[in-house]
Amino acid sequence: MHVVLVLGDPDDPQMTLNQGYFGLGGIPGAILLMMWPTATGLAKIEHAAAHELHHNVRYANVVWDPMAVTVGEQVVAEGLAEAFVRELAGEAAMGPWSTSLSGAELDEVSAKVAAGIDVAGMPNLPAYVYGDRTTRHLGQRSVGLPDFAGYAAGLRFVDAHLTVSGLTAAASVALPAREILTNAGVPTTV
């Protein structure tokens, strides 16, 4: 496993949006962590590494086809990775991306993400996963969702799956997104 930790630009809006830390781990064998050494970044970077490790294991077992990947696959992956962090270190270890929405706002966001669950192709995912602000930053079309919408909705779907199945996020790492979404009561056609 190659793990690279780089300093991010503290003035970059994406770094600020992510509270000074984030990572990329969808390529098996590699994890990239970016952070600015704030109290939050220093306290949570190891949890971000665990989140990315879960992605690493998932995508060593689940095919990621950039043209066919769906919103459902990515939100399930994000929800599983955050549930895995919670299993390892508790709810306080989870990132802002999965815990920033609650109540009626989370209900509304989850419904909107579920309505787009079969949208396919990597260029179409950011609108449902990262929310409008990041989508516009990437120069793509937004769909009216707040920051990190797909992470919060994905965690809700995964939590429903974990309750129904009795499995853990670790044990669910290689399950097809369709199975997890079905267990959560989220219909898919793909």
HELIX and SHEET records of a PDB file:
HELIX    1   1 PRO A   13  LEU A   17  1                                   5    
HELIX    2   2 ALA A   39  ASN A   61  1                                  23    
HELIX    3   3 VAL A   71  ALA A   89  1                                  19    
HELIX    4   4 GLU A   91  ALA A   93  5                                   3    
HELIX    5   5 PRO A   96  THR A   99  1                                   4    
HELIX    6   6 GLY A  103  ALA A  115  1                                  13    
HELIX    7   7 MET A  122  ASN A  124  5                                   3    
HELIX    8   8 PRO A  126  VAL A  129  1                                   4    
HELIX    9   9 ASP A  132  HIS A  137  1                                   6    
HELIX   10  10 ALA A  149  SER A  165  1                                  17    
HELIX   11  11 ALA A  177  ASN A  183  1                                   7    
SHEET    1   A 3 HIS A   2  LEU A   7  0                                        
SHEET    2   A 3 ALA A  30  MET A  35  1                                        
SHEET    3   A 3 TYR A  21  LEU A  24 -1                                        
END                                                                             
